[in-house]
Amino acid sequence: MAISEEVRQIIFILEEEGFGALAGELLTAISLGREVEKAFHMDEQAIRRAEVETVIERVPIDEVDQLREAVSFLRMRLVLPVRAFAEAEQIASELSDTGNIRVRFIDPDERIEAEPISRRDIGDASAAEQLDAFLERLPSMTVPPDVNRA
């Protein structure tokens, strides 16, 4: 299956901006196609008893649908985790007797605290919301946004 020009541009931008692994995952996801459940009858007797099992098959994604699938993939990999992280901080803060809780990570090798993921307010998902809004507009864009504006 050929990759659409729009998806190739997204992959190129991701690679140029240092997100080569994400670009590779996106390319793989589009190339593998979408998972679809299909009915599968094991034998003639199963058909008569109306016993149906389902199997998962991968079907190619049409070029016209690839941009929508790419946007969904990026939302799943970039927006949803940030929202979940912000929600985890909010829940931890609500459950805590000490007030605001910021989730932090410990480097498993060095056994030291890693830099905070965000310096925003605890539970702030505004970056995810901005990215989600951009992803909503992406399919209708004909000219890339001006990345140099303030």
Steps between C-alpha positions, in 0.01 A plus 500: 500500500631841406537763769314825423693822445348661810613213723846505341525870586403432862759222519765729351419778750514257792840372385637850444389609847670205670203268536629227270371218720148646496526551123599134461209385715259711295638364174471144631144554624386638164687230306353216707147626447204505732379207709155371408300219662353248259267209561659159459306172476715208606309231311163410346355386835596827665316688225182297567525561875565870430833477681712783379846595611668822411850550370697818474629590154697799384363686200680775309413860580389690191717801419207735557459365856869494592520859623206444736665181628832682545332776701328237716833326554672825602213584734527155660878528543533868594175652628341221700808423714537868596134517597534182706812635671324826591201303626728279713647811664152639567379173652814466713456857621135441589587185694794655681480666838802714413352684202643511150689193383734511203581166338874453457710220365816337631772401252530124558873491418617810683244475782450875487191706437458593135410854397127573532308427182319831524549824683134589447245496777425161648236324292532751212412331170501819291794380286303189411193709421702729271653204318159336469355820351788511252445136405132579440598777256781304331293318233356827367831689487642577160793708622701403810459734797769763554725335756712814547223720637514601863 
